[in-house]
Each structure stands twice: as C-alpha cells, then as structure tokens.
Amino acid sequence: MSTLFLAVAILSALWGVVDAILVAVALDKRGIRVNMLLFRVLMFRYLSQYRDVTLKETGKVGPLYYSYVTSMLVAVVCALIGFVLRAM
C-alpha cells in the first residue's frame, strides 16, 4: 500500500513540474521574463505573478495556479502517508 501512495506522490510531483513549465510559458507570452537558471528558486514569485496577471486579465485566478498548488499538496501528503506506511 505504501508503494501506491509513493507512486501517486511521484506522479503528482511530475504533474506539478508540467504546471510550472506551463506557468513559465504563460508568463513569457504576457511579456514577463522568466529566468530559467533560477526557476526553482523563484518559482513562488513566478506563481504569484501568474496569479496576479490572470486575476487582472479575467477577474479570476488562472487554472494553472490551482493545478500547481493542488498537485504539490497531493504529492506531499501522499509521500508522507507512503513513508509512514513503509515504516510500519
């Protein structure tokens, strides 16, 4: 059972990586430069910029924001559950 949770955690993390890349592409299309060398360090800044830009454009936060946050939360929770079950 722990393997299942760890597999879901890995898949969720990969989904988050795809979302992060799509956020960078969306910001680049809107004229906001994204530093790919410092991308991991500045991801939260880029994520908040994406949230602000989409909120100003449409009045709603863009779907990539929620997708990224949800996938990372699922990854963390499933990883914790998987490690706890493996330790038992």
VEXKOL-110498 format. One record per atom (N, C-alpha, C, CB): residue number from 1; residue in one letter; atom name; x negated, y, z. Coordinates in Angstrom, 2 decimals, padded with zeros to 5 digits. Atoms other than C-alpha are relative to their C-alpha. Last residue first. Glycine has a CB too. Layout:
REM residues N
<r i="NUM" aa="A" at="CA" u="X" v="Y" w="Z"/>
...
This chain:
REM residues 88
<r i="88" aa="M" at="N" u="-000.79" v="000.85" w="-000.90"/>
<r i="88" aa="M" at="CA" u="-005.12" v="000.40" w="009.98"/>
<r i="88" aa="M" at="C" u="-000.28" v="-001.46" w="-000.21"/>
<r i="88" aa="M" at="CB" u="001.47" v="000.26" w="-000.19"/>
<r i="87" aa="A" at="N" u="000.70" v="000.15" w="-001.28"/>
<r i="87" aa="A" at="CA" u="-007.89" v="002.45" w="008.38"/>
<r i="87" aa="A" at="C" u="000.73" v="-000.95" w="000.95"/>
<r i="87" aa="A" at="CB" u="-000.16" v="001.36" w="000.66"/>
<r i="86" aa="R" at="N" u="001.19" v="000.81" w="000.22"/>
<r i="86" aa="R" at="CA" u="-006.50" v="001.88" w="004.87"/>
<r i="86" aa="R" at="C" u="-000.74" v="-000.25" w="001.32"/>
<r i="86" aa="R" at="CB" u="-000.94" v="000.69" w="-001.01"/>
<r i="85" aa="L" at="N" u="-000.41" v="001.38" w="000.19"/>
<r i="85" aa="L" at="CA" u="-003.08" v="003.12" w="005.96"/>
<r i="85" aa="L" at="C" u="-001.21" v="-000.93" w="-000.20"/>
<r i="85" aa="L" at="CB" u="000.95" v="-000.11" w="-001.19"/>
<r i="84" aa="V" at="N" u="-000.51" v="000.50" w="-001.28"/>
<r i="84" aa="V" at="CA" u="-004.60" v="006.31" w="007.35"/>
<r i="84" aa="V" at="C" u="000.40" v="-001.46" w="-000.13"/>
<r i="84" aa="V" at="CB" u="001.20" v="000.85" w="000.49"/>
<r i="83" aa="F" at="N" u="001.14" v="000.24" w="-000.88"/>
<r i="83" aa="F" at="CA" u="-006.67" v="006.82" w="004.21"/>
<r i="83" aa="F" at="C" u="000.44" v="-000.52" w="001.36"/>
<r i="83" aa="F" at="CB" u="-000.81" v="001.29" w="000.17"/>
<r i="82" aa="G" at="N" u="000.77" v="001.14" w="000.50"/>
<r i="82" aa="G" at="CA" u="-003.64" v="006.37" w="001.96"/>
<r i="82" aa="G" at="C" u="-001.18" v="-000.33" w="000.89"/>
<r i="82" aa="G" at="CB" u="-000.50" v="000.29" w="-001.40"/>
<r i="81" aa="I" at="N" u="-000.77" v="001.22" w="-000.30"/>
<r i="81" aa="I" at="CA" u="-001.46" v="008.67" w="004.07"/>
<r i="81" aa="I" at="C" u="-000.79" v="-001.23" w="-000.44"/>
<r i="81" aa="I" at="CB" u="001.38" v="000.03" w="-000.70"/>
<r i="80" aa="L" at="N" u="000.00" v="000.21" w="-001.45"/>
<r i="80" aa="L" at="CA" u="-004.12" v="011.38" w="003.97"/>
<r i="80" aa="L" at="C" u="000.73" v="-001.28" w="000.38"/>
<r i="80" aa="L" at="CB" u="000.64" v="001.20" w="000.70"/>
<r i="79" aa="A" at="N" u="001.36" v="000.41" w="-000.38"/>
<r i="79" aa="A" at="CA" u="-004.62" v="010.96" w="000.23"/>
<r i="79" aa="A" at="C" u="-000.08" v="-000.26" w="001.50"/>
<r i="79" aa="A" at="CB" u="-001.03" v="001.07" w="-000.41"/>
<r i="78" aa="C" at="N" u="000.17" v="001.41" w="000.37"/>
<r i="78" aa="C" at="CA" u="-000.87" v="011.06" w="-000.35"/>
<r i="78" aa="C" at="C" u="-001.39" v="-000.52" w="000.35"/>
<r i="78" aa="C" at="CB" u="000.25" v="-000.19" w="-001.48"/>
<r i="77" aa="V" at="N" u="-000.85" v="000.82" w="-000.88"/>
<r i="77" aa="V" at="CA" u="-000.51" v="014.30" w="001.62"/>
<r i="77" aa="V" at="C" u="-000.19" v="-001.48" w="-000.32"/>
<r i="77" aa="V" at="CB" u="001.48" v="000.39" w="-000.16"/>
<r i="76" aa="V" at="N" u="000.53" v="-000.01" w="-001.37"/>
<r i="76" aa="V" at="CA" u="-003.47" v="015.98" w="-000.10"/>
<r i="76" aa="V" at="C" u="000.80" v="-000.93" w="000.91"/>
<r i="76" aa="V" at="CB" u="000.01" v="001.43" w="000.57"/>
<r i="75" aa="A" at="N" u="001.30" v="000.66" w="-000.02"/>
<r i="75" aa="A" at="CA" u="-002.46" v="014.96" w="-003.62"/>
<r i="75" aa="A" at="C" u="-000.56" v="-000.08" w="001.42"/>
<r i="75" aa="A" at="CB" u="-001.00" v="000.74" w="-000.90"/>
<r i="74" aa="V" at="N" u="-000.24" v="001.44" w="000.12"/>
<r i="74" aa="V" at="CA" u="001.18" v="015.87" w="-003.07"/>
<r i="74" aa="V" at="C" u="-001.31" v="-000.76" w="000.07"/>
<r i="74" aa="V" at="CB" u="000.75" v="-000.33" w="-001.31"/>
<r i="73" aa="L" at="N" u="-000.58" v="000.44" w="-001.28"/>
<r i="73" aa="L" at="CA" u="000.14" v="019.32" w="-001.85"/>
<r i="73" aa="L" at="C" u="000.26" v="-001.51" w="-000.01"/>
<r i="73" aa="L" at="CB" u="001.31" v="000.76" w="000.28"/>
<r i="72" aa="M" at="N" u="001.08" v="000.03" w="-001.00"/>
<r i="72" aa="M" at="CA" u="-002.16" v="019.76" w="-004.85"/>
<r i="72" aa="M" at="C" u="000.52" v="-000.43" w="001.37"/>
<r i="72" aa="M" at="CB" u="-000.66" v="001.38" w="000.11"/>
<r i="71" aa="S" at="N" u="000.90" v="001.13" w="000.27"/>
<r i="71" aa="S" at="CA" u="000.56" v="018.74" w="-007.29"/>
<r i="71" aa="S" at="C" u="-001.12" v="-000.08" w="001.02"/>
<r i="71" aa="S" at="CB" u="-000.58" v="000.11" w="-001.41"/>
<r i="70" aa="T" at="N" u="-000.65" v="001.26" w="-000.34"/>
<r i="70" aa="T" at="CA" u="003.10" v="021.05" w="-005.68"/>
<r i="70" aa="T" at="C" u="-000.94" v="-001.18" w="-000.21"/>
<r i="70" aa="T" at="CB" u="001.27" v="-000.19" w="-000.83"/>
<r i="69" aa="V" at="N" u="-000.12" v="000.08" w="-001.47"/>
<r i="69" aa="V" at="CA" u="000.81" v="024.09" w="-005.74"/>
<r i="69" aa="V" at="C" u="000.60" v="-001.35" w="000.41"/>
<r i="69" aa="V" at="CB" u="000.88" v="001.16" w="000.54"/>
<r i="68" aa="Y" at="N" u="001.33" v="000.15" w="-000.59"/>
<r i="68" aa="Y" at="CA" u="-000.17" v="023.51" w="-009.38"/>
<r i="68" aa="Y" at="C" u="000.09" v="-000.19" w="001.52"/>
<r i="68" aa="Y" at="CB" u="-000.87" v="001.24" w="-000.32"/>
<r i="67" aa="S" at="N" u="000.51" v="001.31" w="000.37"/>
<r i="67" aa="S" at="CA" u="003.40" v="022.89" w="-010.58"/>
<r i="67" aa="S" at="C" u="-001.37" v="-000.25" w="000.64"/>
<r i="67" aa="S" at="CB" u="-000.09" v="-000.12" w="-001.52"/>
<r i="66" aa="Y" at="N" u="-000.64" v="001.00" w="-000.85"/>
<r i="66" aa="Y" at="CA" u="004.69" v="025.87" w="-008.65"/>
<r i="66" aa="Y" at="C" u="-000.51" v="-001.40" w="-000.30"/>
<r i="66" aa="Y" at="CB" u="001.52" v="000.04" w="-000.16"/>
<r i="65" aa="Y" at="N" u="000.33" v="-000.29" w="-001.39"/>
<r i="65" aa="Y" at="CA" u="002.20" v="028.21" w="-010.27"/>
<r i="65" aa="Y" at="C" u="000.56" v="-001.09" w="000.92"/>
<r i="65" aa="Y" at="CB" u="000.55" v="001.40" w="000.42"/>
<r i="64" aa="L" at="N" u="001.31" v="000.60" w="-000.28"/>
<r i="64" aa="L" at="CA" u="002.53" v="026.58" w="-013.69"/>
<r i="64" aa="L" at="C" u="-000.43" v="000.23" w="001.45"/>
<r i="64" aa="L" at="CB" u="-001.05" v="000.56" w="-000.94"/>
<r i="63" aa="P" at="N" u="-000.10" v="001.41" w="-000.44"/>
<r i="63" aa="P" at="CA" u="006.25" v="027.35" w="-013.68"/>
<r i="63" aa="P" at="C" u="-001.34" v="-000.65" w="000.31"/>
<r i="63" aa="P" at="CB" u="000.70" v="-000.80" w="-001.07"/>
<r i="62" aa="G" at="N" u="000.15" v="000.98" w="001.07"/>
<r i="62" aa="G" at="CA" u="005.78" v="031.12" w="-013.78"/>
<r i="62" aa="G" at="C" u="-000.02" v="-001.43" w="000.51"/>
<r i="62" aa="G" at="CB" u="-001.26" v="000.27" w="-000.76"/>
<r i="61" aa="V" at="N" u="001.35" v="000.55" w="000.00"/>
<r i="61" aa="V" at="CA" u="007.10" v="033.25" w="-010.91"/>
<r i="61" aa="V" at="C" u="-000.06" v="-001.10" w="-001.06"/>
<r i="61" aa="V" at="CB" u="-000.39" v="-000.56" w="001.42"/>
<r i="60" aa="K" at="N" u="000.13" v="001.27" w="-000.71"/>
<r i="60" aa="K" at="CA" u="010.29" v="035.02" w="-011.82"/>
<r i="60" aa="K" at="C" u="-001.46" v="-000.43" w="-000.05"/>
<r i="60" aa="K" at="CB" u="000.94" v="-001.11" w="-000.60"/>
<r i="59" aa="G" at="N" u="-000.77" v="-000.11" w="-001.22"/>
<r i="59" aa="G" at="CA" u="011.13" v="038.60" w="-012.86"/>
<r i="59" aa="G" at="C" u="-000.04" v="-001.27" w="000.84"/>
<r i="59" aa="G" at="CB" u="001.42" v="000.35" w="-000.32"/>
<r i="58" aa="T" at="N" u="-001.31" v="000.65" w="000.09"/>
<r i="58" aa="T" at="CA" u="010.04" v="037.80" w="-016.38"/>
<r i="58" aa="T" at="C" u="000.88" v="000.19" w="001.22"/>
<r i="58" aa="T" at="CB" u="-000.19" v="-001.46" w="-000.24"/>
<r i="57" aa="E" at="N" u="-000.52" v="000.20" w="001.35"/>
<r i="57" aa="E" at="CA" u="006.97" v="039.91" w="-017.09"/>
<r i="57" aa="E" at="C" u="001.45" v="-000.48" w="-000.02"/>
<r i="57" aa="E" at="CB" u="-000.86" v="-000.99" w="-000.74"/>
<r i="56" aa="K" at="N" u="-000.25" v="-001.30" w="000.64"/>
<r i="56" aa="K" at="CA" u="006.22" v="041.31" w="-013.63"/>
<r i="56" aa="K" at="C" u="000.64" v="-000.17" w="-001.37"/>
<r i="56" aa="K" at="CB" u="-001.31" v="000.79" w="-000.12"/>
<r i="55" aa="L" at="N" u="-001.07" v="-000.65" w="-000.75"/>
<r i="55" aa="L" at="CA" u="006.65" v="037.92" w="-011.96"/>
<r i="55" aa="L" at="C" u="000.34" v="001.35" w="-000.60"/>
<r i="55" aa="L" at="CB" u="-000.40" v="000.16" w="001.47"/>
<r i="54" aa="T" at="N" u="-001.26" v="000.59" w="000.44"/>
<r i="54" aa="T" at="CA" u="004.58" v="036.28" w="-014.68"/>
<r i="54" aa="T" at="C" u="001.19" v="000.61" w="000.74"/>
<r i="54" aa="T" at="CB" u="-000.02" v="-001.52" w="000.21"/>
<r i="53" aa="V" at="N" u="-000.26" v="-000.35" w="001.40"/>
<r i="53" aa="V" at="CA" u="001.72" v="038.69" w="-014.07"/>
<r i="53" aa="V" at="C" u="001.33" v="-000.56" w="-000.47"/>
<r i="53" aa="V" at="CB" u="-001.13" v="-000.50" w="-000.91"/>
<r i="52" aa="D" at="N" u="-000.36" v="-001.41" w="000.12"/>
<r i="52" aa="D" at="CA" u="001.86" v="038.44" w="-010.28"/>
<r i="52" aa="D" at="C" u="000.38" v="000.38" w="-001.42"/>
<r i="52" aa="D" at="CB" u="-001.14" v="000.87" w="000.49"/>
<r i="51" aa="R" at="N" u="-001.28" v="-000.22" w="-000.66"/>
<r i="51" aa="R" at="CA" u="001.94" v="034.63" w="-010.20"/>
<r i="51" aa="R" at="C" u="000.46" v="001.44" w="-000.18"/>
<r i="51" aa="R" at="CB" u="-000.09" v="-000.34" w="001.49"/>
<r i="50" aa="Y" at="N" u="-001.02" v="000.61" w="000.85"/>
<r i="50" aa="Y" at="CA" u="-000.85" v="034.40" w="-012.76"/>
<r i="50" aa="Y" at="C" u="001.38" v="000.22" w="000.59"/>
<r i="50" aa="Y" at="CB" u="-000.28" v="-001.50" w="-000.17"/>
<r i="49" aa="Q" at="N" u="-000.16" v="-000.89" w="001.15"/>
<r i="49" aa="Q" at="CA" u="-002.93" v="036.85" w="-010.75"/>
<r i="49" aa="Q" at="C" u="001.05" v="-000.54" w="-000.95"/>
<r i="49" aa="Q" at="CB" u="-001.34" v="000.17" w="-000.75"/>
<r i="48" aa="S" at="N" u="-000.81" v="-001.14" w="-000.44"/>
<r i="48" aa="S" at="CA" u="-002.25" v="034.77" w="-007.62"/>
<r i="48" aa="S" at="C" u="000.17" v="001.02" w="-001.12"/>
<r i="48" aa="S" at="CB" u="-000.65" v="000.67" w="001.22"/>
<r i="47" aa="L" at="N" u="-001.36" v="000.47" w="-000.23"/>
<r i="47" aa="L" at="CA" u="-003.45" v="031.65" w="-009.41"/>
<r i="47" aa="L" at="C" u="000.89" v="001.14" w="000.46"/>
<r i="47" aa="L" at="CB" u="000.00" v="-001.12" w="001.04"/>
<r i="46" aa="Y" at="N" u="-000.64" v="000.14" w="001.29"/>
<r i="46" aa="Y" at="CA" u="-006.51" v="033.44" w="-010.74"/>
<r i="46" aa="Y" at="C" u="001.45" v="-000.45" w="000.15"/>
<r i="46" aa="Y" at="CB" u="-000.77" v="-000.98" w="-000.87"/>
<r i="45" aa="R" at="N" u="-000.18" v="-001.36" w="000.53"/>
<r i="45" aa="R" at="CA" u="-007.46" v="034.55" w="-007.24"/>
<r i="45" aa="R" at="C" u="000.72" v="-000.05" w="-001.34"/>
<r i="45" aa="R" at="CB" u="-001.36" v="000.72" w="-000.14"/>
<r i="44" aa="F" at="N" u="-001.12" v="-000.58" w="-000.73"/>
<r i="44" aa="F" at="CA" u="-006.84" v="031.04" w="-005.91"/>
<r i="44" aa="F" at="C" u="000.27" v="001.44" w="-000.44"/>
<r i="44" aa="F" at="CB" u="-000.26" v="-000.04" w="001.51"/>
<r i="43" aa="M" at="N" u="-001.28" v="000.53" w="000.44"/>
<r i="43" aa="M" at="CA" u="-009.02" v="029.60" w="-008.64"/>
<r i="43" aa="M" at="C" u="001.18" v="000.63" w="000.71"/>
<r i="43" aa="M" at="CB" u="000.04" v="-001.49" w="000.20"/>
<r i="42" aa="L" at="N" u="-000.97" v="-001.07" w="000.15"/>
<r i="42" aa="L" at="CA" u="-011.97" v="031.91" w="-007.93"/>
<r i="42" aa="L" at="C" u="001.40" v="-000.48" w="-000.37"/>
<r i="42" aa="L" at="CB" u="-000.47" v="000.97" w="-001.05"/>
<r i="41" aa="V" at="N" u="000.10" v="-000.91" w="-001.13"/>
<r i="41" aa="V" at="CA" u="-014.39" v="029.34" w="-006.55"/>
<r i="41" aa="V" at="C" u="001.12" v="001.03" w="-000.03"/>
<r i="41" aa="V" at="CB" u="-001.37" v="000.70" w="000.01"/>
<r i="40" aa="R" at="N" u="-000.44" v="000.69" w="-001.22"/>
<r i="40" aa="R" at="CA" u="-013.30" v="026.62" w="-008.96"/>
<r i="40" aa="R" at="C" u="000.00" v="000.92" w="001.21"/>
<r i="40" aa="R" at="CB" u="-000.91" v="-001.20" w="000.28"/>
<r i="39" aa="F" at="N" u="-001.42" v="000.31" w="000.03"/>
<r i="39" aa="F" at="CA" u="-013.49" v="028.94" w="-011.96"/>
<r i="39" aa="F" at="C" u="000.50" v="-000.66" w="001.29"/>
<r i="39" aa="F" at="CB" u="000.30" v="-000.90" w="-001.17"/>
<r i="38" aa="L" at="N" u="-000.46" v="-000.13" w="-001.39"/>
<r i="38" aa="L" at="CA" u="-016.88" v="030.42" w="-011.15"/>
<r i="38" aa="L" at="C" u="001.47" v="-000.37" w="000.15"/>
<r i="38" aa="L" at="CB" u="-000.22" v="001.43" w="000.49"/>
<r i="37" aa="L" at="N" u="001.07" v="000.47" w="-000.87"/>
<r i="37" aa="L" at="CA" u="-018.54" v="029.27" w="-014.38"/>
<r i="37" aa="L" at="C" u="000.41" v="000.03" w="001.48"/>
<r i="37" aa="L" at="CB" u="-001.26" v="000.84" w="-000.20"/>
<r i="36" aa="M" at="N" u="-000.03" v="001.45" w="-000.10"/>
<r i="36" aa="M" at="CA" u="-015.27" v="029.56" w="-016.29"/>
<r i="36" aa="M" at="C" u="-001.11" v="-000.56" w="000.88"/>
<r i="36" aa="M" at="CB" u="-000.08" v="-000.61" w="-001.37"/>
<r i="35" aa="N" at="N" u="001.39" v="000.42" w="-000.07"/>
<r i="35" aa="N" at="CA" u="-014.92" v="033.28" w="-015.58"/>
<r i="35" aa="N" at="C" u="-000.03" v="-001.52" w="000.23"/>
<r i="35" aa="N" at="CB" u="-000.78" v="000.75" w="001.14"/>
<r i="34" aa="V" at="N" u="000.19" v="001.07" w="-000.98"/>
<r i="34" aa="V" at="CA" u="-011.38" v="034.08" w="-016.68"/>
<r i="34" aa="V" at="C" u="-001.45" v="-000.45" w="-000.08"/>
<r i="34" aa="V" at="CB" u="000.98" v="-001.19" w="-000.25"/>
<r i="33" aa="R" at="N" u="001.17" v="000.86" w="000.20"/>
<r i="33" aa="R" at="CA" u="-010.72" v="037.37" w="-018.46"/>
<r i="33" aa="R" at="C" u="-000.15" v="-000.99" w="001.15"/>
<r i="33" aa="R" at="CB" u="-001.28" v="000.84" w="-000.14"/>
<r i="32" aa="I" at="N" u="000.74" v="000.05" w="-001.27"/>
<r i="32" aa="I" at="CA" u="-007.19" v="038.74" w="-018.21"/>
<r i="32" aa="I" at="C" u="-001.14" v="-001.00" w="-000.19"/>
<r i="32" aa="I" at="CB" u="000.93" v="-000.41" w="001.21"/>
<r i="31" aa="G" at="N" u="001.10" v="-000.96" w="-000.02"/>
<r i="31" aa="G" at="CA" u="-005.90" v="039.69" w="-021.66"/>
<r i="31" aa="G" at="C" u="-000.79" v="000.05" w="001.30"/>
<r i="31" aa="G" at="CB" u="000.52" v="001.33" w="-000.28"/>
<r i="30" aa="R" at="N" u="-000.51" v="-001.29" w="-000.48"/>
<r i="30" aa="R" at="CA" u="-002.50" v="038.02" w="-021.43"/>
<r i="30" aa="R" at="C" u="-001.10" v="001.04" w="000.16"/>
<r i="30" aa="R" at="CB" u="000.72" v="-000.20" w="001.32"/>
<r i="29" aa="K" at="N" u="-000.94" v="-000.50" w="001.01"/>
<r i="29" aa="K" at="CA" u="-003.62" v="035.09" w="-023.57"/>
<r i="29" aa="K" at="C" u="000.55" v="001.37" w="000.37"/>
<r i="29" aa="K" at="CB" u="001.15" v="-000.98" w="-000.19"/>
<r i="28" aa="D" at="N" u="000.81" v="-000.45" w="001.13"/>
<r i="28" aa="D" at="CA" u="-006.58" v="034.64" w="-021.20"/>
<r i="28" aa="D" at="C" u="000.88" v="000.56" w="-001.12"/>
<r i="28" aa="D" at="CB" u="-000.86" v="-001.15" w="-000.54"/>
<r i="27" aa="L" at="N" u="000.59" v="-001.29" w="-000.36"/>
<r i="27" aa="L" at="CA" u="-004.23" v="034.48" w="-018.24"/>
<r i="27" aa="L" at="C" u="-000.82" v="000.57" w="-001.15"/>
<r i="27" aa="L" at="CB" u="-000.87" v="-000.14" w="001.25"/>
<r i="26" aa="A" at="N" u="-001.08" v="-000.99" w="-000.05"/>
<r i="26" aa="A" at="CA" u="-002.17" v="031.74" w="-019.91"/>
<r i="26" aa="A" at="C" u="-000.53" v="001.39" w="000.37"/>
<r i="26" aa="A" at="CB" u="001.07" v="-000.43" w="000.99"/>
<r i="25" aa="V" at="N" u="-000.38" v="-000.30" w="001.38"/>
<r i="25" aa="V" at="CA" u="-005.31" v="029.79" w="-020.81"/>
<r i="25" aa="V" at="C" u="001.08" v="001.08" w="-000.03"/>
<r i="25" aa="V" at="CB" u="000.49" v="-001.27" w="-000.72"/>
<r i="24" aa="A" at="N" u="001.10" v="-000.77" w="000.59"/>
<r i="24" aa="A" at="CA" u="-006.59" v="029.99" w="-017.24"/>
<r i="24" aa="A" at="C" u="000.32" v="000.40" w="-001.44"/>
<r i="24" aa="A" at="CB" u="-001.30" v="-000.81" w="000.04"/>
<r i="23" aa="V" at="N" u="-000.07" v="-001.34" w="-000.61"/>
<r i="23" aa="V" at="CA" u="-003.21" v="028.89" w="-015.91"/>
<r i="23" aa="V" at="C" u="-001.08" v="000.89" w="-000.59"/>
<r i="23" aa="V" at="CB" u="-000.14" v="-000.08" w="001.54"/>
<r i="22" aa="L" at="N" u="-001.09" v="-000.70" w="000.67"/>
<r i="22" aa="L" at="CA" u="-003.26" v="025.97" w="-018.38"/>
<r i="22" aa="L" at="C" u="000.21" v="001.41" w="000.57"/>
<r i="22" aa="L" at="CB" u="001.29" v="-000.80" w="000.12"/>
<r i="21" aa="I" at="N" u="000.47" v="-000.35" w="001.34"/>
<r i="21" aa="I" at="CA" u="-006.67" v="024.92" w="-017.08"/>
<r i="21" aa="I" at="C" u="001.08" v="000.78" w="-000.75"/>
<r i="21" aa="I" at="CB" u="-000.41" v="-001.26" w="-000.79"/>
<r i="20" aa="A" at="N" u="000.99" v="-001.07" w="-000.17"/>
<r i="20" aa="A" at="CA" u="-005.40" v="025.04" w="-013.52"/>
<r i="20" aa="A" at="C" u="-000.54" v="000.46" w="-001.34"/>
<r i="20" aa="A" at="CB" u="-001.15" v="-000.47" w="000.90"/>
<r i="19" aa="D" at="N" u="-000.71" v="-001.24" w="-000.28"/>
<r i="19" aa="D" at="CA" u="-002.32" v="023.02" w="-014.47"/>
<r i="19" aa="D" at="C" u="-000.96" v="001.18" w="000.14"/>
<r i="19" aa="D" at="CB" u="000.83" v="-000.14" w="001.27"/>
<r i="18" aa="V" at="N" u="-000.63" v="-000.40" w="001.26"/>
<r i="18" aa="V" at="CA" u="-004.50" v="020.32" w="-016.03"/>
<r i="18" aa="V" at="C" u="000.75" v="001.32" w="000.18"/>
<r i="18" aa="V" at="CB" u="000.98" v="-001.09" w="-000.51"/>
<r i="17" aa="V" at="N" u="001.08" v="-000.48" w="000.86"/>
<r i="17" aa="V" at="CA" u="-006.61" v="020.22" w="-012.87"/>
<r i="17" aa="V" at="C" u="000.55" v="000.46" w="-001.35"/>
<r i="17" aa="V" at="CB" u="-001.07" v="-001.11" w="-000.21"/>
<r i="16" aa="G" at="N" u="000.39" v="-001.33" w="-000.45"/>
<r i="16" aa="G" at="CA" u="-003.46" v="019.98" w="-010.77"/>
<r i="16" aa="G" at="C" u="-001.12" v="000.59" w="-000.83"/>
<r i="16" aa="G" at="CB" u="-000.40" v="-000.04" w="001.44"/>
<r i="15" aa="W" at="N" u="-001.08" v="-000.89" w="000.46"/>
<r i="15" aa="W" at="CA" u="-002.24" v="017.00" w="-012.80"/>
<r i="15" aa="W" at="C" u="-000.31" v="001.44" w="000.39"/>
<r i="15" aa="W" at="CB" u="001.36" v="-000.44" w="000.59"/>
<r i="14" aa="L" at="N" u="000.23" v="-000.18" w="001.44"/>
<r i="14" aa="L" at="CA" u="-005.62" v="015.36" w="-012.17"/>
<r i="14" aa="L" at="C" u="001.06" v="000.92" w="-000.62"/>
<r i="14" aa="L" at="CB" u="000.00" v="-001.35" w="-000.71"/>
<r i="13" aa="A" at="N" u="001.15" v="-000.90" w="000.13"/>
<r i="13" aa="A" at="CA" u="-005.15" v="015.94" w="-008.44"/>
<r i="13" aa="A" at="C" u="-000.32" v="000.26" w="-001.46"/>
<r i="13" aa="A" at="CB" u="-001.23" v="-000.59" w="000.71"/>
<r i="12" aa="S" at="N" u="-000.47" v="-001.35" w="-000.33"/>
<r i="12" aa="S" at="CA" u="-001.68" v="014.41" w="-008.63"/>
<r i="12" aa="S" at="C" u="-001.13" v="001.02" w="-000.11"/>
<r i="12" aa="S" at="CB" u="000.59" v="000.03" w="001.42"/>
<r i="11" aa="L" at="N" u="-000.80" v="-000.47" w="001.13"/>
<r i="11" aa="L" at="CA" u="-003.06" v="011.35" w="-010.42"/>
<r i="11" aa="L" at="C" u="000.52" v="001.42" w="000.24"/>
<r i="11" aa="L" at="CB" u="001.18" v="-000.95" w="-000.24"/>
<r i="10" aa="I" at="N" u="000.92" v="-000.27" w="001.12"/>
<r i="10" aa="I" at="CA" u="-005.76" v="010.94" w="-007.78"/>
<r i="10" aa="I" at="C" u="000.76" v="000.54" w="-001.20"/>
<r i="10" aa="I" at="CB" u="-000.78" v="-001.28" w="-000.38"/>
<r i="9" aa="A" at="N" u="000.80" v="-001.18" w="-000.35"/>
<r i="9" aa="A" at="CA" u="-003.27" v="011.29" w="-004.91"/>
<r i="9" aa="A" at="C" u="-000.94" v="000.37" w="-001.15"/>
<r i="9" aa="A" at="CB" u="-000.81" v="-000.26" w="001.29"/>
<r i="8" aa="V" at="N" u="-000.88" v="-001.16" w="000.19"/>
<r i="8" aa="V" at="CA" u="-000.88" v="008.84" w="-006.57"/>
<r i="8" aa="V" at="C" u="-000.75" v="001.29" w="000.31"/>
<r i="8" aa="V" at="CB" u="001.27" v="-000.12" w="000.89"/>
<r i="7" aa="A" at="N" u="-000.17" v="-000.15" w="001.45"/>
<r i="7" aa="A" at="CA" u="-003.73" v="006.32" w="-006.83"/>
<r i="7" aa="A" at="C" u="000.90" v="001.20" w="-000.31"/>
<r i="7" aa="A" at="CB" u="000.59" v="-001.29" w="-000.61"/>
<r i="6" aa="L" at="N" u="001.23" v="-000.60" w="000.50"/>
<r i="6" aa="L" at="CA" u="-004.59" v="006.89" w="-003.16"/>
<r i="6" aa="L" at="C" u="000.06" v="000.20" w="-001.52"/>
<r i="6" aa="L" at="CB" u="-001.21" v="-000.88" w="000.37"/>
<r i="5" aa="F" at="N" u="000.04" v="-001.39" w="-000.41"/>
<r i="5" aa="F" at="CA" u="-000.98" v="006.29" w="-002.17"/>
<r i="5" aa="F" at="C" u="-001.26" v="000.70" w="-000.51"/>
<r i="5" aa="F" at="CB" u="000.07" v="000.10" w="001.52"/>
<r i="4" aa="L" at="N" u="-001.05" v="-000.72" w="000.72"/>
<r i="4" aa="L" at="CA" u="-000.82" v="003.08" w="-004.19"/>
<r i="4" aa="L" at="C" u="-000.03" v="001.49" w="000.34"/>
<r i="4" aa="L" at="CB" u="001.38" v="-000.59" w="000.33"/>
<r i="3" aa="T" at="N" u="000.50" v="-000.21" w="001.36"/>
<r i="3" aa="T" at="CA" u="-004.15" v="001.86" w="-002.84"/>
<r i="3" aa="T" at="C" u="001.01" v="000.78" w="-000.84"/>
<r i="3" aa="T" at="CB" u="-000.32" v="-001.35" w="-000.67"/>
<r i="2" aa="S" at="N" u="000.87" v="-001.17" w="-000.04"/>
<r i="2" aa="S" at="CA" u="-002.88" v="002.36" w="000.71"/>
<r i="2" aa="S" at="C" u="-000.55" v="000.32" w="-001.39"/>
<r i="2" aa="S" at="CB" u="-001.16" v="-000.22" w="000.98"/>
<r i="1" aa="M" at="N" u="-000.82" v="-001.19" w="000.00"/>
<r i="1" aa="M" at="CA" u="000.00" v="000.00" w="000.00"/>
<r i="1" aa="M" at="C" u="-000.87" v="001.26" w="000.00"/>
<r i="1" aa="M" at="CB" u="000.94" v="-000.01" w="001.21"/>
